[in-house]
Amino acid sequence: MSRVCDICGKGTTTGNAIERRGLAKKKGGVGRKITGKTRRTYLANLQTIRARLNGGTIKRIKICTRCLKAGKVVKVVKAA
């Protein structure tokens, strides 16, 4: 199972986690200095939902919250 949205294809991205030390200039210091950079991953906000697809079939899919909020799929609610 990959961490990718089934609608738009949004997945994990990589970036840097930056460590800093010192006091900010606006707080009276000489500024913040970078003391280290390490790689990190940013995970997409994916939700597993039961959705009604084009043919009327109900299937579990992984969808990002942006697609869910935009109404790109019809969420199926279990009858109580």
mmCIF file of the N, C-alpha and C atoms, coordinates in Angstrom:
data_MODEL
# 
_entry.id   MODEL 
# 
loop_
_atom_site.group_PDB 
_atom_site.id 
_atom_site.type_symbol 
_atom_site.label_atom_id 
_atom_site.label_alt_id 
_atom_site.label_comp_id 
_atom_site.label_asym_id 
_atom_site.label_entity_id 
_atom_site.label_seq_id 
_atom_site.pdbx_PDB_ins_code 
_atom_site.Cartn_x 
_atom_site.Cartn_y 
_atom_site.Cartn_z 
_atom_site.occupancy 
_atom_site.B_iso_or_equiv 
_atom_site.pdbx_formal_charge 
_atom_site.auth_seq_id 
_atom_site.auth_comp_id 
_atom_site.auth_asym_id 
_atom_site.auth_atom_id 
_atom_site.pdbx_PDB_model_num 
ATOM 1   N N  . MET A 1 1  ? 0.842   -1.190 0.000   1.00 0.00 ? 1  MET A N  1 
ATOM 2   C CA . MET A 1 1  ? 0.000   0.000  0.000   1.00 0.00 ? 1  MET A CA 1 
ATOM 3   C C  . MET A 1 1  ? 0.885   1.251  0.000   1.00 0.00 ? 1  MET A C  1 
ATOM 4   N N  . SER A 1 2  ? 0.750   2.053  -1.029  1.00 0.00 ? 2  SER A N  1 
ATOM 5   C CA . SER A 1 2  ? 1.549   3.265  -1.100  1.00 0.00 ? 2  SER A CA 1 
ATOM 6   C C  . SER A 1 2  ? 0.768   4.433  -0.516  1.00 0.00 ? 2  SER A C  1 
ATOM 7   N N  . ARG A 1 3  ? 1.502   5.431  -0.110  1.00 0.00 ? 3  ARG A N  1 
ATOM 8   C CA . ARG A 1 3  ? 0.877   6.621  0.466   1.00 0.00 ? 3  ARG A CA 1 
ATOM 9   C C  . ARG A 1 3  ? 0.654   7.652  -0.637  1.00 0.00 ? 3  ARG A C  1 
ATOM 10  N N  . VAL A 1 4  ? -0.285  7.337  -1.528  1.00 0.00 ? 4  VAL A N  1 
ATOM 11  C CA . VAL A 1 4  ? -0.589  8.200  -2.663  1.00 0.00 ? 4  VAL A CA 1 
ATOM 12  C C  . VAL A 1 4  ? -2.095  8.335  -2.762  1.00 0.00 ? 4  VAL A C  1 
ATOM 13  N N  . CYS A 1 5  ? -2.564  9.553  -3.031  1.00 0.00 ? 5  CYS A N  1 
ATOM 14  C CA . CYS A 1 5  ? -3.991  9.795  -3.222  1.00 0.00 ? 5  CYS A CA 1 
ATOM 15  C C  . CYS A 1 5  ? -4.435  9.127  -4.522  1.00 0.00 ? 5  CYS A C  1 
ATOM 16  N N  . ASP A 1 6  ? -5.549  8.394  -4.463  1.00 0.00 ? 6  ASP A N  1 
ATOM 17  C CA . ASP A 1 6  ? -6.049  7.694  -5.648  1.00 0.00 ? 6  ASP A CA 1 
ATOM 18  C C  . ASP A 1 6  ? -6.695  8.641  -6.657  1.00 0.00 ? 6  ASP A C  1 
ATOM 19  N N  . ILE A 1 7  ? -7.013  9.858  -6.259  1.00 0.00 ? 7  ILE A N  1 
ATOM 20  C CA . ILE A 1 7  ? -7.660  10.818 -7.157  1.00 0.00 ? 7  ILE A CA 1 
ATOM 21  C C  . ILE A 1 7  ? -6.632  11.717 -7.845  1.00 0.00 ? 7  ILE A C  1 
ATOM 22  N N  . CYS A 1 8  ? -5.829  12.425 -7.064  1.00 0.00 ? 8  CYS A N  1 
ATOM 23  C CA . CYS A 1 8  ? -4.923  13.421 -7.650  1.00 0.00 ? 8  CYS A CA 1 
ATOM 24  C C  . CYS A 1 8  ? -3.474  12.960 -7.727  1.00 0.00 ? 8  CYS A C  1 
ATOM 25  N N  . GLY A 1 9  ? -3.120  11.883 -7.022  1.00 0.00 ? 9  GLY A N  1 
ATOM 26  C CA . GLY A 1 9  ? -1.757  11.384 -7.085  1.00 0.00 ? 9  GLY A CA 1 
ATOM 27  C C  . GLY A 1 9  ? -0.796  12.037 -6.118  1.00 0.00 ? 9  GLY A C  1 
ATOM 28  N N  . LYS A 1 10 ? -1.306  12.823 -5.187  1.00 0.00 ? 10 LYS A N  1 
ATOM 29  C CA . LYS A 1 10 ? -0.429  13.456 -4.203  1.00 0.00 ? 10 LYS A CA 1 
ATOM 30  C C  . LYS A 1 10 ? 0.180   12.391 -3.303  1.00 0.00 ? 10 LYS A C  1 
ATOM 31  N N  . GLY A 1 11 ? 1.479   12.506 -3.030  1.00 0.00 ? 11 GLY A N  1 
ATOM 32  C CA . GLY A 1 11 ? 2.169   11.531 -2.208  1.00 0.00 ? 11 GLY A CA 1 
ATOM 33  C C  . GLY A 1 11 ? 3.149   12.194 -1.267  1.00 0.00 ? 11 GLY A C  1 
ATOM 34  N N  . THR A 1 12 ? 4.136   11.415 -0.818  1.00 0.00 ? 12 THR A N  1 
ATOM 35  C CA . THR A 1 12 ? 5.127   11.947 0.095   1.00 0.00 ? 12 THR A CA 1 
ATOM 36  C C  . THR A 1 12 ? 6.142   12.789 -0.666  1.00 0.00 ? 12 THR A C  1 
ATOM 37  N N  . THR A 1 13 ? 6.625   13.837 -0.017  1.00 0.00 ? 13 THR A N  1 
ATOM 38  C CA . THR A 1 13 ? 7.675   14.672 -0.575  1.00 0.00 ? 13 THR A CA 1 
ATOM 39  C C  . THR A 1 13 ? 8.797   14.775 0.448   1.00 0.00 ? 13 THR A C  1 
ATOM 40  N N  . THR A 1 14 ? 9.973   15.160 -0.013  1.00 0.00 ? 14 THR A N  1 
ATOM 41  C CA . THR A 1 14 ? 11.111  15.277 0.880   1.00 0.00 ? 14 THR A CA 1 
ATOM 42  C C  . THR A 1 14 ? 11.533  16.722 0.999   1.00 0.00 ? 14 THR A C  1 
ATOM 43  N N  . GLY A 1 15 ? 12.178  17.013 2.117   1.00 0.00 ? 15 GLY A N  1 
ATOM 44  C CA . GLY A 1 15 ? 12.668  18.368 2.358   1.00 0.00 ? 15 GLY A CA 1 
ATOM 45  C C  . GLY A 1 15 ? 13.732  18.318 3.437   1.00 0.00 ? 15 GLY A C  1 
ATOM 46  N N  . ASN A 1 16 ? 14.020  19.453 4.025   1.00 0.00 ? 16 ASN A N  1 
ATOM 47  C CA . ASN A 1 16 ? 15.037  19.554 5.060   1.00 0.00 ? 16 ASN A CA 1 
ATOM 48  C C  . ASN A 1 16 ? 14.419  19.957 6.390   1.00 0.00 ? 16 ASN A C  1 
ATOM 49  N N  . ALA A 1 17 ? 14.911  19.347 7.461   1.00 0.00 ? 17 ALA A N  1 
ATOM 50  C CA . ALA A 1 17 ? 14.610  19.803 8.813   1.00 0.00 ? 17 ALA A CA 1 
ATOM 51  C C  . ALA A 1 17 ? 15.814  20.630 9.251   1.00 0.00 ? 17 ALA A C  1 
ATOM 52  N N  . ILE A 1 18 ? 15.603  21.913 9.533   1.00 0.00 ? 18 ILE A N  1 
ATOM 53  C CA . ILE A 1 18 ? 16.699  22.835 9.812   1.00 0.00 ? 18 ILE A CA 1 
ATOM 54  C C  . ILE A 1 18 ? 16.745  23.125 11.310  1.00 0.00 ? 18 ILE A C  1 
ATOM 55  N N  . GLU A 1 19 ? 17.915  22.909 11.915  1.00 0.00 ? 19 GLU A N  1 
ATOM 56  C CA . GLU A 1 19 ? 18.109  23.228 13.325  1.00 0.00 ? 19 GLU A CA 1 
ATOM 57  C C  . GLU A 1 19 ? 18.801  24.577 13.418  1.00 0.00 ? 19 GLU A C  1 
ATOM 58  N N  . ARG A 1 20 ? 18.322  25.406 14.346  1.00 0.00 ? 20 ARG A N  1 
ATOM 59  C CA . ARG A 1 20 ? 18.887  26.745 14.514  1.00 0.00 ? 20 ARG A CA 1 
ATOM 60  C C  . ARG A 1 20 ? 19.187  27.000 15.979  1.00 0.00 ? 20 ARG A C  1 
ATOM 61  N N  . ARG A 1 21 ? 20.143  27.896 16.224  1.00 0.00 ? 21 ARG A N  1 
ATOM 62  C CA . ARG A 1 21 ? 20.427  28.323 17.584  1.00 0.00 ? 21 ARG A CA 1 
ATOM 63  C C  . ARG A 1 21 ? 20.595  29.828 17.586  1.00 0.00 ? 21 ARG A C  1 
ATOM 64  N N  . GLY A 1 22 ? 20.481  30.426 18.758  1.00 0.00 ? 22 GLY A N  1 
ATOM 65  C CA . GLY A 1 22 ? 20.639  31.865 18.896  1.00 0.00 ? 22 GLY A CA 1 
ATOM 66  C C  . GLY A 1 22 ? 19.308  32.544 19.132  1.00 0.00 ? 22 GLY A C  1 
ATOM 67  N N  . LEU A 1 23 ? 19.384  33.813 19.387  1.00 0.00 ? 23 LEU A N  1 
ATOM 68  C CA . LEU A 1 23 ? 18.204  34.627 19.664  1.00 0.00 ? 23 LEU A CA 1 
ATOM 69  C C  . LEU A 1 23 ? 17.894  35.486 18.443  1.00 0.00 ? 23 LEU A C  1 
ATOM 70  N N  . ALA A 1 24 ? 16.615  35.596 18.117  1.00 0.00 ? 24 ALA A N  1 
ATOM 71  C CA . ALA A 1 24 ? 16.192  36.363 16.950  1.00 0.00 ? 24 ALA A CA 1 
ATOM 72  C C  . ALA A 1 24 ? 16.551  37.843 17.112  1.00 0.00 ? 24 ALA A C  1 
ATOM 73  N N  . LYS A 1 25 ? 16.780  38.504 15.974  1.00 0.00 ? 25 LYS A N  1 
ATOM 74  C CA . LYS A 1 25 ? 17.168  39.923 16.019  1.00 0.00 ? 25 LYS A CA 1 
ATOM 75  C C  . LYS A 1 25 ? 16.078  40.792 16.641  1.00 0.00 ? 25 LYS A C  1 
ATOM 76  N N  . LYS A 1 26 ? 14.818  40.484 16.343  1.00 0.00 ? 26 LYS A N  1 
ATOM 77  C CA . LYS A 1 26 ? 13.751  41.323 16.888  1.00 0.00 ? 26 LYS A CA 1 
ATOM 78  C C  . LYS A 1 26 ? 13.554  41.118 18.384  1.00 0.00 ? 26 LYS A C  1 
ATOM 79  N N  . LYS A 1 27 ? 14.205  40.077 18.933  1.00 0.00 ? 27 LYS A N  1 
ATOM 80  C CA . LYS A 1 27 ? 14.163  39.870 20.388  1.00 0.00 ? 27 LYS A CA 1 
ATOM 81  C C  . LYS A 1 27 ? 15.445  40.359 21.056  1.00 0.00 ? 27 LYS A C  1 
ATOM 82  N N  . GLY A 1 28 ? 16.305  41.035 20.298  1.00 0.00 ? 28 GLY A N  1 
ATOM 83  C CA . GLY A 1 28 ? 17.506  41.607 20.882  1.00 0.00 ? 28 GLY A CA 1 
ATOM 84  C C  . GLY A 1 28 ? 18.767  40.810 20.658  1.00 0.00 ? 28 GLY A C  1 
ATOM 85  N N  . GLY A 1 29 ? 18.707  39.747 19.884  1.00 0.00 ? 29 GLY A N  1 
ATOM 86  C CA . GLY A 1 29 ? 19.886  38.918 19.644  1.00 0.00 ? 29 GLY A CA 1 
ATOM 87  C C  . GLY A 1 29 ? 20.605  39.306 18.370  1.00 0.00 ? 29 GLY A C  1 
ATOM 88  N N  . VAL A 1 30 ? 21.585  38.511 18.003  1.00 0.00 ? 30 VAL A N  1 
ATOM 89  C CA . VAL A 1 30 ? 22.361  38.777 16.794  1.00 0.00 ? 30 VAL A CA 1 
ATOM 90  C C  . VAL A 1 30 ? 21.827  37.990 15.605  1.00 0.00 ? 30 VAL A C  1 
ATOM 91  N N  . GLY A 1 31 ? 20.798  37.184 15.804  1.00 0.00 ? 31 GLY A N  1 
ATOM 92  C CA . GLY A 1 31 ? 20.185  36.439 14.704  1.00 0.00 ? 31 GLY A CA 1 
ATOM 93  C C  . GLY A 1 31 ? 20.315  34.940 14.912  1.00 0.00 ? 31 GLY A C  1 
ATOM 94  N N  . ARG A 1 32 ? 19.470  34.213 14.215  1.00 0.00 ? 32 ARG A N  1 
ATOM 95  C CA . ARG A 1 32 ? 19.457  32.760 14.330  1.00 0.00 ? 32 ARG A CA 1 
ATOM 96  C C  . ARG A 1 32 ? 20.453  32.165 13.337  1.00 0.00 ? 32 ARG A C  1 
ATOM 97  N N  . LYS A 1 33 ? 21.277  31.227 13.782  1.00 0.00 ? 33 LYS A N  1 
ATOM 98  C CA . LYS A 1 33 ? 22.269  30.574 12.939  1.00 0.00 ? 33 LYS A CA 1 
ATOM 99  C C  . LYS A 1 33 ? 21.852  29.131 12.697  1.00 0.00 ? 33 LYS A C  1 
ATOM 100 N N  . ILE A 1 34 ? 22.064  28.656 11.483  1.00 0.00 ? 34 ILE A N  1 
ATOM 101 C CA . ILE A 1 34 ? 21.760  27.269 11.141  1.00 0.00 ? 34 ILE A CA 1 
ATOM 102 C C  . ILE A 1 34 ? 22.906  26.392 11.629  1.00 0.00 ? 34 ILE A C  1 
ATOM 103 N N  . THR A 1 35 ? 22.579  25.363 12.423  1.00 0.00 ? 35 THR A N  1 
ATOM 104 C CA . THR A 1 35 ? 23.609  24.472 12.947  1.00 0.00 ? 35 THR A CA 1 
ATOM 105 C C  . THR A 1 35 ? 23.537  23.079 12.346  1.00 0.00 ? 35 THR A C  1 
ATOM 106 N N  . GLY A 1 36 ? 22.491  22.786 11.599  1.00 0.00 ? 36 GLY A N  1 
ATOM 107 C CA . GLY A 1 36 ? 22.419  21.464 10.987  1.00 0.00 ? 36 GLY A CA 1 
ATOM 108 C C  . GLY A 1 36 ? 21.205  21.342 10.093  1.00 0.00 ? 36 GLY A C  1 
ATOM 109 N N  . LYS A 1 37 ? 21.350  20.544 9.040   1.00 0.00 ? 37 LYS A N  1 
ATOM 110 C CA . LYS A 1 37 ? 20.226  20.233 8.157   1.00 0.00 ? 37 LYS A CA 1 
ATOM 111 C C  . LYS A 1 37 ? 20.191  18.731 7.952   1.00 0.00 ? 37 LYS A C  1 
ATOM 112 N N  . THR A 1 38 ? 19.028  18.134 8.172   1.00 0.00 ? 38 THR A N  1 
ATOM 113 C CA . THR A 1 38 ? 18.856  16.711 7.925   1.00 0.00 ? 38 THR A CA 1 
ATOM 114 C C  . THR A 1 38 ? 17.640  16.534 7.024   1.00 0.00 ? 38 THR A C  1 
ATOM 115 N N  . ARG A 1 39 ? 17.661  15.451 6.248   1.00 0.00 ? 39 ARG A N  1 
ATOM 116 C CA . ARG A 1 39 ? 16.548  15.175 5.337   1.00 0.00 ? 39 ARG A CA 1 
ATOM 117 C C  . ARG A 1 39 ? 15.372  14.625 6.115   1.00 0.00 ? 39 ARG A C  1 
ATOM 118 N N  . ARG A 1 40 ? 14.176  14.977 5.678   1.00 0.00 ? 40 ARG A N  1 
ATOM 119 C CA . ARG A 1 40 ? 12.963  14.458 6.289   1.00 0.00 ? 40 ARG A CA 1 
ATOM 120 C C  . ARG A 1 40 ? 11.924  14.269 5.210   1.00 0.00 ? 40 ARG A C  1 
ATOM 121 N N  . THR A 1 41 ? 10.837  13.565 5.549   1.00 0.00 ? 41 THR A N  1 
ATOM 122 C CA . THR A 1 41 ? 9.757   13.344 4.597   1.00 0.00 ? 41 THR A CA 1 
ATOM 123 C C  . THR A 1 41 ? 8.498   14.030 5.102   1.00 0.00 ? 41 THR A C  1 
ATOM 124 N N  . TYR A 1 42 ? 7.774   14.619 4.183   1.00 0.00 ? 42 TYR A N  1 
ATOM 125 C CA . TYR A 1 42 ? 6.483   15.220 4.471   1.00 0.00 ? 42 TYR A CA 1 
ATOM 126 C C  . TYR A 1 42 ? 5.425   14.267 3.943   1.00 0.00 ? 42 TYR A C  1 
ATOM 127 N N  . LEU A 1 43 ? 4.537   13.795 4.817   1.00 0.00 ? 43 LEU A N  1 
ATOM 128 C CA . LEU A 1 43 ? 3.507   12.842 4.433   1.00 0.00 ? 43 LEU A CA 1 
ATOM 129 C C  . LEU A 1 43 ? 2.230   13.578 4.068   1.00 0.00 ? 43 LEU A C  1 
ATOM 130 N N  . ALA A 1 44 ? 1.574   13.122 3.018   1.00 0.00 ? 44 ALA A N  1 
ATOM 131 C CA . ALA A 1 44 ? 0.294   13.702 2.624   1.00 0.00 ? 44 ALA A CA 1 
ATOM 132 C C  . ALA A 1 44 ? -0.776  13.302 3.639   1.00 0.00 ? 44 ALA A C  1 
ATOM 133 N N  . ASN A 1 45 ? -1.758  14.160 3.842   1.00 0.00 ? 45 ASN A N  1 
ATOM 134 C CA . ASN A 1 45 ? -2.851  13.874 4.781   1.00 0.00 ? 45 ASN A CA 1 
ATOM 135 C C  . ASN A 1 45 ? -3.874  13.008 4.062   1.00 0.00 ? 45 ASN A C  1 
ATOM 136 N N  . LEU A 1 46 ? -3.663  11.696 4.126   1.00 0.00 ? 46 LEU A N  1 
ATOM 137 C CA . LEU A 1 46 ? -4.519  10.749 3.422   1.00 0.00 ? 46 LEU A CA 1 
ATOM 138 C C  . LEU A 1 46 ? -5.507  10.112 4.381   1.00 0.00 ? 46 LEU A C  1 
ATOM 139 N N  . GLN A 1 47 ? -6.712  9.914  3.907   1.00 0.00 ? 47 GLN A N  1 
ATOM 140 C CA . GLN A 1 47 ? -7.766  9.252  4.668   1.00 0.00 ? 47 GLN A CA 1 
ATOM 141 C C  . GLN A 1 47 ? -8.252  8.063  3.855   1.00 0.00 ? 47 GLN A C  1 
ATOM 142 N N  . THR A 1 48 ? -8.515  6.949  4.528   1.00 0.00 ? 48 THR A N  1 
ATOM 143 C CA . THR A 1 48 ? -9.096  5.787  3.870   1.00 0.00 ? 48 THR A CA 1 
ATOM 144 C C  . THR A 1 48 ? -10.599 5.857  4.043   1.00 0.00 ? 48 THR A C  1 
ATOM 145 N N  . ILE A 1 49 ? -11.321 5.948  2.931   1.00 0.00 ? 49 ILE A N  1 
ATOM 146 C CA . ILE A 1 49 ? -12.774 6.070  2.997   1.00 0.00 ? 49 ILE A CA 1 
ATOM 147 C C  . ILE A 1 49 ? -13.412 5.046  2.067   1.00 0.00 ? 49 ILE A C  1 
ATOM 148 N N  . ARG A 1 50 ? -14.688 4.784  2.298   1.00 0.00 ? 50 ARG A N  1 
ATOM 149 C CA . ARG A 1 50 ? -15.480 3.971  1.389   1.00 0.00 ? 50 ARG A CA 1 
ATOM 150 C C  . ARG A 1 50 ? -16.161 4.937  0.432   1.00 0.00 ? 50 ARG A C  1 
ATOM 151 N N  . ALA A 1 51 ? -15.903 4.783  -0.849  1.00 0.00 ? 51 ALA A N  1 
ATOM 152 C CA . ALA A 1 51 ? -16.410 5.726  -1.840  1.00 0.00 ? 51 ALA A CA 1 
ATOM 153 C C  . ALA A 1 51 ? -17.204 4.991  -2.908  1.00 0.00 ? 51 ALA A C  1 
ATOM 154 N N  . ARG A 1 52 ? -18.183 5.679  -3.448  1.00 0.00 ? 52 ARG A N  1 
ATOM 155 C CA . ARG A 1 52 ? -18.957 5.146  -4.565  1.00 0.00 ? 52 ARG A CA 1 
ATOM 156 C C  . ARG A 1 52 ? -18.288 5.590  -5.855  1.00 0.00 ? 52 ARG A C  1 
ATOM 157 N N  . LEU A 1 53 ? -17.846 4.606  -6.649  1.00 0.00 ? 53 LEU A N  1 
ATOM 158 C CA . LEU A 1 53 ? -17.121 4.910  -7.880  1.00 0.00 ? 53 LEU A CA 1 
ATOM 159 C C  . LEU A 1 53 ? -18.087 5.069  -9.047  1.00 0.00 ? 53 LEU A C  1 
ATOM 160 N N  . ASN A 1 54 ? -17.553 5.281  -10.251 1.00 0.00 ? 54 ASN A N  1 
ATOM 161 C CA . ASN A 1 54 ? -18.361 5.596  -11.433 1.00 0.00 ? 54 ASN A CA 1 
ATOM 162 C C  . ASN A 1 54 ? -19.403 4.526  -11.752 1.00 0.00 ? 54 ASN A C  1 
ATOM 163 N N  . GLY A 1 55 ? -19.034 3.264  -11.666 1.00 0.00 ? 55 GLY A N  1 
ATOM 164 C CA . GLY A 1 55 ? -19.969 2.191  -12.003 1.00 0.00 ? 55 GLY A CA 1 
ATOM 165 C C  . GLY A 1 55 ? -20.994 1.914  -10.924 1.00 0.00 ? 55 GLY A C  1 
ATOM 166 N N  . GLY A 1 56 ? -20.956 2.666  -9.827  1.00 0.00 ? 56 GLY A N  1 
ATOM 167 C CA . GLY A 1 56 ? -21.863 2.433  -8.720  1.00 0.00 ? 56 GLY A CA 1 
ATOM 168 C C  . GLY A 1 56 ? -21.322 1.463  -7.689  1.00 0.00 ? 56 GLY A C  1 
ATOM 169 N N  . THR A 1 57 ? -20.101 0.970  -7.916  1.00 0.00 ? 57 THR A N  1 
ATOM 170 C CA . THR A 1 57 ? -19.506 0.046  -6.961  1.00 0.00 ? 57 THR A CA 1 
ATOM 171 C C  . THR A 1 57 ? -18.922 0.815  -5.787  1.00 0.00 ? 57 THR A C  1 
ATOM 172 N N  . ILE A 1 58 ? -18.916 0.163  -4.634  1.00 0.00 ? 58 ILE A N  1 
ATOM 173 C CA . ILE A 1 58 ? -18.367 0.769  -3.430  1.00 0.00 ? 58 ILE A CA 1 
ATOM 174 C C  . ILE A 1 58 ? -17.010 0.135  -3.163  1.00 0.00 ? 58 ILE A C  1 
ATOM 175 N N  . LYS A 1 59 ? -16.005 0.978  -2.948  1.00 0.00 ? 59 LYS A N  1 
ATOM 176 C CA . LYS A 1 59 ? -14.648 0.495  -2.777  1.00 0.00 ? 59 LYS A CA 1 
ATOM 177 C C  . LYS A 1 59 ? -13.924 1.382  -1.770  1.00 0.00 ? 59 LYS A C  1 
ATOM 178 N N  . ARG A 1 60 ? -12.995 0.776  -1.017  1.00 0.00 ? 60 ARG A N  1 
ATOM 179 C CA . ARG A 1 60 ? -12.153 1.557  -0.123  1.00 0.00 ? 60 ARG A CA 1 
ATOM 180 C C  . ARG A 1 60 ? -11.014 2.182  -0.926  1.00 0.00 ? 60 ARG A C  1 
ATOM 181 N N  . ILE A 1 61 ? -10.845 3.486  -0.781  1.00 0.00 ? 61 ILE A N  1 
ATOM 182 C CA . ILE A 1 61 ? -9.753  4.173  -1.467  1.00 0.00 ? 61 ILE A CA 1 
ATOM 183 C C  . ILE A 1 61 ? -9.065  5.116  -0.489  1.00 0.00 ? 61 ILE A C  1 
ATOM 184 N N  . LYS A 1 62 ? -7.813  5.444  -0.820  1.00 0.00 ? 62 LYS A N  1 
ATOM 185 C CA . LYS A 1 62 ? -7.084  6.450  -0.058  1.00 0.00 ? 62 LYS A CA 1 
ATOM 186 C C  . LYS A 1 62 ? -7.203  7.767  -0.803  1.00 0.00 ? 62 LYS A C  1 
ATOM 187 N N  . ILE A 1 63 ? -7.610  8.812  -0.076  1.00 0.00 ? 63 ILE A N  1 
ATOM 188 C CA . ILE A 1 63 ? -7.863  10.106 -0.712  1.00 0.00 ? 63 ILE A CA 1 
ATOM 189 C C  . ILE A 1 63 ? -7.303  11.193 0.186   1.00 0.00 ? 63 ILE A C  1 
ATOM 190 N N  . CYS A 1 64 ? -6.705  12.211 -0.418  1.00 0.00 ? 64 CYS A N  1 
ATOM 191 C CA . CYS A 1 64 ? -6.189  13.321 0.381   1.00 0.00 ? 64 CYS A CA 1 
ATOM 192 C C  . CYS A 1 64 ? -7.356  14.203 0.821   1.00 0.00 ? 64 CYS A C  1 
ATOM 193 N N  . THR A 1 65 ? -7.148  14.945 1.883   1.00 0.00 ? 65 THR A N  1 
ATOM 194 C CA . THR A 1 65 ? -8.232  15.744 2.443   1.00 0.00 ? 65 THR A CA 1 
ATOM 195 C C  . THR A 1 65 ? -8.633  16.890 1.520   1.00 0.00 ? 65 THR A C  1 
ATOM 196 N N  . ARG A 1 66 ? -7.738  17.330 0.667   1.00 0.00 ? 66 ARG A N  1 
ATOM 197 C CA . ARG A 1 66 ? -8.092  18.395 -0.278  1.00 0.00 ? 66 ARG A CA 1 
ATOM 198 C C  . ARG A 1 66 ? -9.123  17.901 -1.292  1.00 0.00 ? 66 ARG A C  1 
ATOM 199 N N  . CYS A 1 67 ? -8.931  16.663 -1.796  1.00 0.00 ? 67 CYS A N  1 
ATOM 200 C CA . CYS A 1 67 ? -9.898  16.077 -2.733  1.00 0.00 ? 67 CYS A CA 1 
ATOM 201 C C  . CYS A 1 67 ? -11.209 15.757 -2.031  1.00 0.00 ? 67 CYS A C  1 
ATOM 202 N N  . LEU A 1 68 ? -11.128 15.319 -0.771  1.00 0.00 ? 68 LEU A N  1 
ATOM 203 C CA . LEU A 1 68 ? -12.330 15.001 -0.011  1.00 0.00 ? 68 LEU A CA 1 
ATOM 204 C C  . LEU A 1 68 ? -13.156 16.260 0.241   1.00 0.00 ? 68 LEU A C  1 
ATOM 205 N N  . LYS A 1 69 ? -12.490 17.342 0.586   1.00 0.00 ? 69 LYS A N  1 
ATOM 206 C CA . LYS A 1 69 ? -13.171 18.608 0.855   1.00 0.00 ? 69 LYS A CA 1 
ATOM 207 C C  . LYS A 1 69 ? -13.760 19.206 -0.415  1.00 0.00 ? 69 LYS A C  1 
ATOM 208 N N  . ALA A 1 70 ? -13.096 18.975 -1.563  1.00 0.00 ? 70 ALA A N  1 
ATOM 209 C CA . ALA A 1 70 ? -13.571 19.505 -2.837  1.00 0.00 ? 70 ALA A CA 1 
ATOM 210 C C  . ALA A 1 70 ? -14.755 18.713 -3.384  1.00 0.00 ? 70 ALA A C  1 
ATOM 211 N N  . GLY A 1 71 ? -15.054 17.551 -2.786  1.00 0.00 ? 71 GLY A N  1 
ATOM 212 C CA . GLY A 1 71 ? -16.188 16.757 -3.225  1.00 0.00 ? 71 GLY A CA 1 
ATOM 213 C C  . GLY A 1 71 ? -15.934 15.976 -4.499  1.00 0.00 ? 71 GLY A C  1 
ATOM 214 N N  . LYS A 1 72 ? -14.703 15.539 -4.702  1.00 0.00 ? 72 LYS A N  1 
ATOM 215 C CA . LYS A 1 72 ? -14.372 14.812 -5.923  1.00 0.00 ? 72 LYS A CA 1 
ATOM 216 C C  . LYS A 1 72 ? -14.860 13.366 -5.900  1.00 0.00 ? 72 LYS A C  1 
ATOM 217 N N  . VAL A 1 73 ? -15.212 12.862 -4.712  1.00 0.00 ? 73 VAL A N  1 
ATOM 218 C CA . VAL A 1 73 ? -15.786 11.519 -4.595  1.00 0.00 ? 73 VAL A CA 1 
ATOM 219 C C  . VAL A 1 73 ? -17.013 11.596 -3.700  1.00 0.00 ? 73 VAL A C  1 
ATOM 220 N N  . VAL A 1 74 ? -17.887 10.597 -3.845  1.00 0.00 ? 74 VAL A N  1 
ATOM 221 C CA . VAL A 1 74 ? -19.071 10.506 -2.998  1.00 0.00 ? 74 VAL A CA 1 
ATOM 222 C C  . VAL A 1 74 ? -18.773 9.534  -1.877  1.00 0.00 ? 74 VAL A C  1 
ATOM 223 N N  . LYS A 1 75 ? -18.763 10.024 -0.651  1.00 0.00 ? 75 LYS A N  1 
ATOM 224 C CA . LYS A 1 75 ? -18.476 9.197  0.511   1.00 0.00 ? 75 LYS A CA 1 
ATOM 225 C C  . LYS A 1 75 ? -19.718 8.390  0.873   1.00 0.00 ? 75 LYS A C  1 
ATOM 226 N N  . VAL A 1 76 ? -19.520 7.112  1.159   1.00 0.00 ? 76 VAL A N  1 
ATOM 227 C CA . VAL A 1 76 ? -20.631 6.226  1.507   1.00 0.00 ? 76 VAL A CA 1 
ATOM 228 C C  . VAL A 1 76 ? -20.685 6.119  3.022   1.00 0.00 ? 76 VAL A C  1 
ATOM 229 N N  . VAL A 1 77 ? -21.869 6.355  3.584   1.00 0.00 ? 77 VAL A N  1 
ATOM 230 C CA . VAL A 1 77 ? -22.064 6.278  5.019   1.00 0.00 ? 77 VAL A CA 1 
ATOM 231 C C  . VAL A 1 77 ? -22.858 5.011  5.316   1.00 0.00 ? 77 VAL A C  1 
ATOM 232 N N  . LYS A 1 78 ? -22.367 4.230  6.282   1.00 0.00 ? 78 LYS A N  1 
ATOM 233 C CA . LYS A 1 78 ? -23.051 3.005  6.669   1.00 0.00 ? 78 LYS A CA 1 
ATOM 234 C C  . LYS A 1 78 ? -24.396 3.342  7.313   1.00 0.00 ? 78 LYS A C  1 
ATOM 235 N N  . ALA A 1 79 ? -25.435 2.573  6.975   1.00 0.00 ? 79 ALA A N  1 
ATOM 236 C CA . ALA A 1 79 ? -26.743 2.777  7.583   1.00 0.00 ? 79 ALA A CA 1 
ATOM 237 C C  . ALA A 1 79 ? -26.751 2.162  8.968   1.00 0.00 ? 79 ALA A C  1 
ATOM 238 N N  . ALA A 1 80 ? -27.224 2.937  9.943   1.00 0.00 ? 80 ALA A N  1 
ATOM 239 C CA . ALA A 1 80 ? -27.226 2.447  11.318  1.00 0.00 ? 80 ALA A CA 1 
ATOM 240 C C  . ALA A 1 80 ? -28.507 1.728  11.659  1.00 0.00 ? 80 ALA A C  1 
# 
